[in-house]
Every structure is written in C-alpha cells, then in structure tokens.
Amino acid sequence: MKKKCGILMPVFSLPGKYGIGSFGKESREFVDYLAAAEQSVWQVLPLGQTSFGDSPYQPLADDSLNPYFIDLEALGEEGLLTGDELKSAERPMGDVDYGDLYRERFPLLKKAYARFEKTDDFYLFSRRKRVFCACAFASLKELYGCSFDGFPERYRRYDPHAINLFISKNRDAFYFRVFLQYILERQFAALKAYAKEKGVALLGDLPLYVGYDSADVWANPGLFRLDGDLCPKEVAGVPPDYFSEDGQLWGNPIYDYAAMEKDGFRWWKARLKNALSRFDIVRIDHFRGLDRFWSVPFGQTARSGKWETCPGREILRGAPSSRLVAEDLGTIDDGVRSLMRETGLRGMKVLLFAFDGNPDNPYLPENVPSASVCYTGTHDNDTVAGYRQRLSPREREIFDRRAKESFAKLGVGYGKTDRGVSRAFVRAAYACKAELAVVPFADVKGLGNGFRINTPATVGNWKVRFPKKLFDDESAEFLSALARRYGRSPGK
C-alpha cells in the first residue's frame, strides 16, 4: 500500500464564528489546508450527539450526528435562519462552551425547523429504524429530562406501538429531532464529497462501547448485561495503566455476547457497516476489548474488574481489513496480537510511548512496522510540548537523549525548543515505515498543554479550539515538504 499521511483534528476544534466547528465553511477550509499541505487523511473523533460530560465517546445514539456541527450559514442560505438570528449565534473565538450551546443552539435550530418544508424524502428518512429510534429517544429525554430508566413505564422499553402513540401526541418534538439528523446527514455527505474531490480521505472513530443512557441500549436491552430493572450488572473500564494508576471506570454497559451470538452478531456487524459507509477508514477504539475486556461489577471501582473473553473473530469476520485501524494500545497480550494477525488489521504506534530505554520497545520509530499507523500522540495524550514541559529537568534530559538517538537512526534531527522537539517528532512519524502517519495538529505547531484534547479519567475535556491564524502557509509548507520527502505525498 502507498504510504500516506494526515492530521488528527476534531470537528469541534475547528475555528469559526459560532462557538464550535461545523460541517460547513470551517471543515471545507480545513480540507483545503490539508490538500495544500499534501495530506491525504483527516482523522476525526466520533461525531455523535454528546450528552452529560460532552464526551464524543458517550453519544446519545451511536450512529447519530451532533447537532452542534450543523452549518448555520447553510441554513441561512436556505432561508431557514435570518441574518439577525445568525448574528445572535456568533461567539468570540475560544474553547467550546457546551453549556452556552445547550441553552442557545437548540432554540435557534427550532426556529429553522419551523420554516422547514417537509418532503416525502424527509418522511422516508424519518422511518429508517436507526433514525426513528434515535429521534424518538431524544424526544423522550427532552420531555422527561432523565435517563431512560426513569421514563414512564410504557416508554422505558422500546415498543414501536407505544412510541408511535407518543409521536402522534408529540409530532413537533419528534420531527424536530429528525430535522436535525436530516440536515446533518446532507451536510456531512456534502463535506465528504468535497474532501474526496480534494483527495482527502476521512478517518472516523468507532468507540468499542455505547453509552448506557443511549438509544442503542434503550432499543436493544437484550443485547446488554442488564438486570430486570434495566440497571447494568457490569460496566466497562480498563485496569490500572499509563493513563490512570487506579484504572478507568468508563461506566458503559457490557455487551451480552451470548445473546448477540444467536443472530450472528447482526447488531454489531450492522454497526460496523454503518461506520464504514460514513467514513473512508474506521479506527476501532479500544480494540483489545474485542479479544478480552475488563468487566467491572456495577457500583465498584475499576480495580475490582476482571478479564473476560470476547468473540471478536466472529464480529470482524468479513470486514474489510484494509479500511480498518485497530487502537491496540494499553494492556496488549498474545490474544490481541493473534486477533490482529488473523484479521489483518493495522495497529497504532505512538511515539510518546517509545522512550523508556528498552531497545525492543515497539513504539520506537525504528521498530515501527509498515502495517501500522504511526502517531506522535493520540487525542488522549498530552501534546509533545506539553508532555515534555511536565517532565523534571532530569527526566527531560533522559527523554531528549533517547529520542535524539532514536531519530538519528532515521536521519531526523532533534530540536532544542518545544516547537523544535515537536516538529522532530512529526518528522520521525513521517520518516518511519508505517503505511500511514497521523499527527495531532497541536504537534505540527509545537503547542503546549493548553491544546490537549482529552485527559483520561478527568472532566472538562473535548473543548479545545484552534485559532484560524494557526493554519498558515508556513505549517502547510512544512507538512508538504515532509510528505514529499518521505514518499507520502498524494502526488508521489
């Protein structure tokens, strides 16, 4: 496979006038930037509608799209919003303020919905099962203001008859939610077509688990380990690791794989198919959970969990391995390695994990194999500069020495400043053998901890944004030169 390169950039992090990135002008301009920089891949985080905590890995519905990503100016061009209404939505450039968005954005979008003329195509869209479930669920949550286990008894479990009666009494609430997804699907399709025209592939992210308070669990409770009151028996997490000494308690309900096996894992396979229809490439988050997963009894800490096996081979049978990337970080053992070999998926190599002094460390750039995706860091890591700044002087000296020695093996020089070191890491990612090199945009610019996307096991994440001035000709030329030098340019 021809070598490629790209940038990790969440949609919410893009600059713009309306408080958060969108599928509109901001995204198209970023695609233009990537094309000018001779980058052929844009990696995004999950695009679903977020809920409490604002994490894209806990969406309201797995296959939904986030209403905050709607291009408001496109609605204005369609006559669904006025100039004054668009003006009212403008915000100073800064981090995403989800509280403000929640209070202000939905009333604005309801004005657009009130002017929208429903068509036969719109009504057909509303009857798609995944759309119907997601929008009915969102409508119920808006009305009752609680998780689904607090809904009235007649709505607590998905019953098409009861839900149709609910919709007949709450048509505007339901069709408003359909309107949001209908607009989002059209806008995302247009963005994907624009990216394809520019030679940029979209690399999406599929979380291993879905959130408990989601349309997916509500509509399919039999596919999860829940008790008779719909409370999780066990929840997902990870044991103590690099990111957390106490492990991480994610709280997602565990799949009931025995129940899923009865129909050949149809739900899981459909989920994967949907993701592949939306993106050109799909990264499966926490891939190791498809071999064994960490199951934690509900109400206990992550330290109380245990490993259980997963029928990942059956779930992935027939999947197009060339379009999948496995996030194989964390506790990796022979079972995960065997699954990777059998399925043919590419794994991830993160340079920030490389410099522990072990010459056999698989993340060292000289050890990175071709069938992999190399990163400087992921959305869960600090930026290179931020990581380095947090080290003690002695730790920094050792880190720099080890990295410098390693990079020299690839003919990559090291830097003296945070920016210089960050760019050395970017060069090393592009110089290694990996089929695909992807770097967070913050590392291209040598930015510090203030531009970290997420710190696992903490709150207040997923809100960083990048000012437009950072997407300059100098950084595009830097990336373009690397793409050409290391045979990753689309034109090579």
Secondary structure in CASP SS format (residue, H / E / C, confidence):
PFRMAT SS
TARGET T0000
AUTHOR 0000-0000-0000
METHOD secondary structure of the structure
MODEL  1
M C 1.00
K C 1.00
K C 1.00
K E 1.00
C E 1.00
G E 1.00
I E 1.00
L E 1.00
M C 1.00
P C 1.00
V H 1.00
F H 1.00
S H 1.00
L C 1.00
P C 1.00
G C 1.00
K C 1.00
Y C 1.00
G C 1.00
I C 1.00
G C 1.00
S C 1.00
F C 1.00
G C 1.00
K H 1.00
E H 1.00
S H 1.00
R H 1.00
E H 1.00
F H 1.00
V H 1.00
D H 1.00
Y H 1.00
L H 1.00
A H 1.00
A H 1.00
A C 1.00
E C 1.00
Q C 1.00
S C 1.00
V E 1.00
W E 1.00
Q E 1.00
V C 1.00
L C 1.00
P C 1.00
L C 1.00
G C 1.00
Q C 1.00
T C 1.00
S C 1.00
F C 1.00
G C 1.00
D C 1.00
S C 1.00
P C 1.00
Y C 1.00
Q C 1.00
P C 1.00
L C 1.00
A C 1.00
D C 1.00
D C 1.00
S C 1.00
L C 1.00
N C 1.00
P H 1.00
Y H 1.00
F H 1.00
I C 1.00
D C 1.00
L H 1.00
E H 1.00
A H 1.00
L H 1.00
G H 1.00
E H 1.00
E C 1.00
G C 1.00
L C 1.00
L C 1.00
T C 1.00
G H 1.00
D H 1.00
E H 1.00
L H 1.00
K H 1.00
S H 1.00
A C 1.00
E C 1.00
R C 1.00
P C 1.00
M C 1.00
G C 1.00
D C 1.00
V C 1.00
D C 1.00
Y H 1.00
G H 1.00
D H 1.00
L H 1.00
Y H 1.00
R H 1.00
E H 1.00
R H 1.00
F H 1.00
P H 1.00
L H 1.00
L H 1.00
K H 1.00
K H 1.00
A H 1.00
Y H 1.00
A H 1.00
R C 1.00
F C 1.00
E C 1.00
K C 1.00
T C 1.00
D H 1.00
D H 1.00
F H 1.00
Y H 1.00
L H 1.00
F H 1.00
S H 1.00
R C 1.00
R C 1.00
K H 1.00
R H 1.00
V H 1.00
F H 1.00
C H 1.00
A H 1.00
C H 1.00
A H 1.00
F H 1.00
A H 1.00
S H 1.00
L H 1.00
K H 1.00
E H 1.00
L H 1.00
Y H 1.00
G C 1.00
C C 1.00
S C 1.00
F H 1.00
D H 1.00
G H 1.00
F C 1.00
P C 1.00
E H 1.00
R H 1.00
Y H 1.00
R H 1.00
R C 1.00
Y C 1.00
D C 1.00
P H 1.00
H H 1.00
A H 1.00
I H 1.00
N H 1.00
L H 1.00
F H 1.00
I H 1.00
S H 1.00
K H 1.00
N C 1.00
R H 1.00
D H 1.00
A H 1.00
F H 1.00
Y H 1.00
F H 1.00
R H 1.00
V H 1.00
F H 1.00
L H 1.00
Q H 1.00
Y H 1.00
I H 1.00
L H 1.00
E H 1.00
R H 1.00
Q H 1.00
F H 1.00
A H 1.00
A H 1.00
L H 1.00
K H 1.00
A H 1.00
Y H 1.00
A H 1.00
K H 1.00
E H 1.00
K C 1.00
G C 1.00
V C 1.00
A E 1.00
L E 1.00
L E 1.00
G E 1.00
D E 1.00
L E 1.00
P C 1.00
L C 1.00
Y C 1.00
V C 1.00
G C 1.00
Y C 1.00
D C 1.00
S C 1.00
A H 1.00
D H 1.00
V H 1.00
W H 1.00
A H 1.00
N C 1.00
P H 1.00
G H 1.00
L H 1.00
F E 1.00
R C 1.00
L E 1.00
D C 1.00
G C 1.00
D C 1.00
L C 1.00
C C 1.00
P E 1.00
K C 1.00
E E 1.00
V E 1.00
A E 1.00
G E 1.00
V E 1.00
P C 1.00
P C 1.00
D C 1.00
Y C 1.00
F C 1.00
S C 1.00
E C 1.00
D C 1.00
G C 1.00
Q E 1.00
L E 1.00
W E 1.00
G E 1.00
N E 1.00
P E 1.00
I C 1.00
Y E 1.00
D C 1.00
Y H 1.00
A H 1.00
A H 1.00
M H 1.00
E H 1.00
K C 1.00
D C 1.00
G C 1.00
F C 1.00
R H 1.00
W H 1.00
W H 1.00
K H 1.00
A H 1.00
R H 1.00
L H 1.00
K H 1.00
N H 1.00
A H 1.00
L H 1.00
S H 1.00
R H 1.00
F C 1.00
D C 1.00
I E 1.00
V E 1.00
R E 1.00
I E 1.00
D C 1.00
H C 1.00
F H 1.00
R H 1.00
G H 1.00
L H 1.00
D C 1.00
R E 1.00
F E 1.00
W E 1.00
S E 1.00
V E 1.00
P E 1.00
F C 1.00
G C 1.00
Q C 1.00
T C 1.00
A H 1.00
R H 1.00
S H 1.00
G C 1.00
K E 1.00
W E 1.00
E E 1.00
T E 1.00
C C 1.00
P C 1.00
G H 1.00
R H 1.00
E H 1.00
I H 1.00
L H 1.00
R C 1.00
G C 1.00
A C 1.00
P C 1.00
S H 1.00
S H 1.00
R H 1.00
L E 1.00
V E 1.00
A E 1.00
E C 1.00
D C 1.00
L C 1.00
G C 1.00
T C 1.00
I C 1.00
D C 1.00
D H 1.00
G H 1.00
V H 1.00
R H 1.00
S H 1.00
L H 1.00
M H 1.00
R H 1.00
E H 1.00
T H 1.00
G C 1.00
L C 1.00
R E 1.00
G E 1.00
M E 1.00
K E 1.00
V E 1.00
L H 1.00
L H 1.00
F H 1.00
A C 1.00
F C 1.00
D C 1.00
G C 1.00
N C 1.00
P C 1.00
D C 1.00
N C 1.00
P C 1.00
Y C 1.00
L C 1.00
P H 1.00
E H 1.00
N H 1.00
V C 1.00
P C 1.00
S C 1.00
A C 1.00
S E 1.00
V E 1.00
C E 1.00
Y E 1.00
T C 1.00
G C 1.00
T C 1.00
H C 1.00
D C 1.00
N C 1.00
D C 1.00
T C 1.00
V H 1.00
A H 1.00
G H 1.00
Y H 1.00
R H 1.00
Q H 1.00
R C 1.00
L C 1.00
S C 1.00
P H 1.00
R H 1.00
E H 1.00
R H 1.00
E H 1.00
I H 1.00
F H 1.00
D H 1.00
R H 1.00
R H 1.00
A H 1.00
K H 1.00
E H 1.00
S H 1.00
F H 1.00
A H 1.00
K C 1.00
L C 1.00
G C 1.00
V C 1.00
G C 1.00
Y C 1.00
G C 1.00
K C 1.00
T C 1.00
D H 1.00
R H 1.00
G H 1.00
V H 1.00
S H 1.00
R H 1.00
A H 1.00
F H 1.00
V H 1.00
R H 1.00
A H 1.00
A H 1.00
Y H 1.00
A H 1.00
C C 1.00
K C 1.00
A C 1.00
E C 1.00
L E 1.00
A E 1.00
V E 1.00
V E 1.00
P E 1.00
F H 1.00
A H 1.00
D H 1.00
V H 1.00
K H 1.00
G C 1.00
L C 1.00
G C 1.00
N H 1.00
G H 1.00
F H 1.00
R C 1.00
I C 1.00
N C 1.00
T C 1.00
P C 1.00
A C 1.00
T C 1.00
V C 1.00
G C 1.00
N C 1.00
W C 1.00
K C 1.00
V C 1.00
R C 1.00
F C 1.00
P C 1.00
K H 1.00
K H 1.00
L H 1.00
F C 1.00
D C 1.00
D H 1.00
E H 1.00
S H 1.00
A H 1.00
E H 1.00
F H 1.00
L H 1.00
S H 1.00
A H 1.00
L H 1.00
A H 1.00
R H 1.00
R H 1.00
Y C 1.00
G C 1.00
R C 1.00
S C 1.00
P C 1.00
G C 1.00
K C 1.00
END
